[in-house]
Amino acid sequence: MRTLILASLLAFTFNLGAQTPETPIGFIPEAIAFKDAPPTLPPGSKVSVLEGNPGAEGMFTMRVRIPAGSAIPPHWHPRQERVTVLAGAVDLGFGSVANKSSVTRYRAGSFYLNPPRVVHYLFFPENTELQITGVGPWELITTDPNEKPAATTVKVRDITPAPGSELTPTTTIKATIDYDIQNFRPDTYFLDFVFESRMPNRTIGIAPTVIPYRKGATQTHFVESSTGTITLIQDLGRFLELPDLKHPIRMRVYVHEKRSETSNHVVGMSDWIEFH
């Protein structure tokens, strides 16, 4: 089972105001305010978001300060991570086992890029400040990128419109799902739709509007048993206009395990279903 940590910085308040590609952004050093980093980073770390939102789709840039003596264990990212070392030093190594004798030291002024799905680890011999730029959401996955999902099973029993149909902004997808979740714990697991992205190793979710098909339901609910059947419904609206949506359109159902308010990971998935 893989551990997926979503470093959703929306859980923190940065008071940076509206920031979009159409809005000029600029900071002088003394105007950059740092706050406590999320628990995905070493204790005592501080963070400041300069552009975008690391917990959402789109470009982001953030500064991170990490105390001397800290380490980040082996992990990987689904998307590229670009890092500039502004102060201090970072020891970067690659592989599933952290080894201090097999690292490259990047001092202030250095730059490196971690490709998608490449396992790496970090040591911080000094108080260090990094600038990280990437495409959100920013995710740290802490096990082998080739590891198969857990034995949880998900099967789409029935779906409308039928596979192969043409989807339009007025289409509502309704699917009946059979699931069997291993090592089930109450108030932990939920199901949602995801769609294939043009970007490698990425999917596009619209989970905030995916709900169990219950009268009066307004948000995603946890499933109530380890096995069962649930019906999901999704209005597509302007979703079909997203530039990253791959055509022909392919959709599947994920089973997510909720770890905290800002972290979850996928423990099972259905086969792809293709539309036009």
SVG drawing of the C-alpha trace seen along z (x, -y; Angstrom):
<svg xmlns="http://www.w3.org/2000/svg" viewBox="-34 -45 64 53">
<polyline fill="none" stroke="black" stroke-width="0.4" points="0.0,0.0 1.4,-3.3 1.3,-6.4 0.2,-9.6 0.8,-12.8 -1.1,-15.8 0.7,-18.9 -2.3,-21.1 -1.2,-24.5 -4.8,-25.7 -4.9,-24.6 -2.8,-27.6 -3.5,-31.3 -0.9,-33.3 -2.8,-36.6 -1.2,-37.0 -4.3,-38.3 -5.5,-37.2 -2.8,-35.8 -3.5,-34.9 -1.3,-34.8 -3.0,-38.1 -2.0,-39.8 1.5,-41.2 3.3,-39.6 6.3,-41.0 8.0,-40.8 10.9,-42.5 12.7,-40.2 11.5,-41.9 7.9,-41.7 7.9,-37.9 6.1,-36.5 6.8,-32.9 4.4,-30.7 4.7,-27.2 4.9,-24.6 2.5,-21.7 3.5,-18.4 4.7,-16.9 7.9,-18.9 10.4,-18.6 9.5,-20.0 10.4,-23.7 10.1,-24.3 8.6,-27.6 6.9,-28.3 5.7,-31.3 3.7,-30.9 4.7,-33.5 2.5,-32.4 -0.5,-30.2 -1.5,-27.4 0.5,-24.2 -2.6,-22.4 -4.5,-23.1 -4.1,-22.7 -1.8,-25.2 1.7,-26.8 3.0,-27.7 6.1,-29.1 7.0,-28.9 9.9,-29.5 10.7,-26.9 13.1,-27.3 14.3,-24.1 16.3,-23.8 19.8,-22.3 20.0,-18.6 16.6,-17.9 15.9,-15.2 13.2,-14.2 12.9,-10.4 12.8,-8.8 9.8,-10.0 8.7,-11.0 6.4,-13.4 4.0,-12.8 5.1,-16.1 8.4,-17.9 9.8,-19.8 12.2,-22.7 14.3,-23.8 16.7,-26.7 18.9,-26.9 18.8,-30.4 20.7,-29.9 22.4,-27.1 22.8,-23.7 20.9,-20.6 22.3,-17.0 20.2,-15.3 20.4,-11.6 18.4,-9.1 17.0,-5.7 14.6,-4.0 17.1,-3.9 18.5,-7.2 22.3,-7.0 24.4,-10.1 27.4,-8.8 25.7,-8.9 24.5,-12.4 25.3,-15.6 25.6,-18.8 23.8,-21.8 24.9,-25.1 23.4,-28.6 22.9,-29.5 22.4,-26.0 19.4,-24.7 18.1,-21.2 15.1,-19.5 13.5,-16.3 11.7,-14.5 8.3,-12.8 8.3,-9.4 12.1,-9.5 12.6,-8.5 14.9,-10.9 15.8,-12.0 17.2,-15.1 19.5,-16.0 20.0,-19.5 23.4,-20.1 22.7,-23.8 19.7,-26.1 18.5,-26.2 16.1,-28.2 14.7,-26.8 12.5,-28.1 10.3,-25.5 8.4,-25.9 6.0,-23.4 2.6,-22.5 0.1,-21.7 -1.2,-19.9 2.2,-19.3 2.3,-15.6 4.9,-13.5 4.6,-9.8 6.7,-7.7 6.9,-4.3 8.0,-2.5 6.5,-4.3 6.0,-0.9 4.1,0.6 0.7,2.0 -2.4,0.7 -3.7,2.6 -6.1,5.5 -9.1,3.3 -11.5,4.0 -13.7,1.5 -16.1,2.4 -18.5,0.2 -21.6,2.3 -23.7,-0.1 -23.1,-3.6 -25.1,-6.2 -24.5,-7.4 -23.2,-4.2 -19.5,-3.8 -18.7,-5.2 -21.3,-7.9 -20.6,-11.5 -20.3,-13.7 -21.6,-17.3 -21.7,-20.1 -25.3,-19.1 -24.4,-15.4 -24.8,-13.9 -22.8,-10.8 -24.4,-8.3 -22.6,-5.1 -23.4,-2.2 -20.2,-0.9 -19.4,2.4 -16.5,2.1 -14.5,4.3 -12.1,2.4 -9.3,4.3 -8.4,3.4 -11.5,1.3 -11.9,-1.4 -15.0,-3.5 -15.1,-7.2 -11.9,-6.7 -12.8,-5.7 -14.6,-7.5 -15.1,-7.0 -14.9,-9.5 -14.6,-10.0 -11.3,-10.9 -10.5,-11.6 -7.4,-11.0 -5.2,-14.1 -3.0,-15.0 -0.1,-15.3 1.7,-12.0 0.9,-10.2 -1.9,-12.6 -5.6,-12.5 -8.2,-15.3 -10.7,-15.1 -13.8,-17.0 -14.3,-15.5 -15.9,-18.6 -19.0,-18.0 -19.0,-14.2 -21.4,-12.8 -23.0,-9.5 -26.3,-9.5 -28.5,-10.3 -31.4,-12.7 -30.2,-15.9 -26.5,-15.0 -24.2,-18.0 -20.7,-16.6 -18.6,-13.5 -19.4,-11.0 -17.4,-8.1 -18.7,-4.6 -20.2,-2.8 -18.9,0.8 -16.0,2.7 -18.1,4.1 -21.1,2.7 -22.6,0.8 -22.7,-3.0 -24.0,-5.2 -22.1,-8.4 -23.5,-11.2 -21.6,-14.0 -22.8,-17.0 -20.0,-17.9 -20.8,-21.5 -17.8,-23.4 -15.4,-20.6 -15.3,-19.4 -13.6,-22.7 -10.5,-22.1 -7.4,-22.2 -5.7,-19.3 -8.6,-16.9 -7.5,-14.1 -9.6,-13.1 -11.1,-10.6 -12.3,-11.0 -11.5,-8.2 -12.8,-8.0 -12.4,-5.6 -13.4,-5.4 -10.9,-5.7 -11.2,-4.5 -9.4,-7.0 -8.2,-6.4 -8.4,-9.6 -5.4,-10.1 -5.9,-13.6 -7.6,-16.9 -4.9,-17.4 -3.8,-13.9 -5.2,-10.8 -4.0,-8.1 -5.5,-5.8 -6.1,-2.2 -8.1,-0.9 -9.4,-1.8 -11.7,-0.6 -10.9,0.1 -11.0,-2.9 -14.3,-3.7 -14.0,-5.6 -16.4,-8.3 -16.2,-10.6"/>
</svg>
